[in-house]
């Protein structure tokens, strides 16, 4: 079995990134077709040219197993200290709390679940991926996104230290710092890059090898432009790449449902994301 260092290096190998085929895919194609769609995605010839890892839901992972060498296959975990299923190359934890369940002054992420999950995965020799996703606040400003995400990331870092998680052997998957989808004040890529890198510098341990950025519901062109700008900022001690779901699979799922050429759509989208990382490398960014 590869070491956690080897798995992290494989996931972060530029200019590739992570494709997330999760509950959003199930919503697109229907729960009864979710496993078939995921299987079709994994069978797409050439996918590993642009994607280093694919994250699956527990049900889909159990249904499909892991019979391929590339891209790496990981599973989303639903319990903090559960054993990672055999065959998974990595395991992801994500727990956003309902606004009704957040005590005043607390954060929107279940940091204890994420930290305990990371510790459990590391004890099994499996690389953990911990996701902090900004809740959709509609018209929230870019400053609100930065503040809310920073608070969650700092709380997670404190909990990782408390639990004794090895910061060298994990990846963080974090939303970009962008305004809410209905906020009337747009943000250009340079503003998003400045705020996102400031967030990472404040909350991501320097020992952590890499950061996967969520799209946060943005269309692919915008998410890729922001990704390139963020990854182009020099001096970051970690690799930066994509950990996208919606912008990579939405059009492919629609084409698959119509028996159209979903493979071409999927590959084109994944290539566009990878090209953004490659462009950042050319411009001197630290995604290498």
Order of alpha helices (4+ residues) and beta strands (2+ residues): alpha-beta-alpha-alpha-beta-alpha-beta-beta-alpha-beta-alpha-beta-alpha-beta-alpha-beta-alpha-alpha
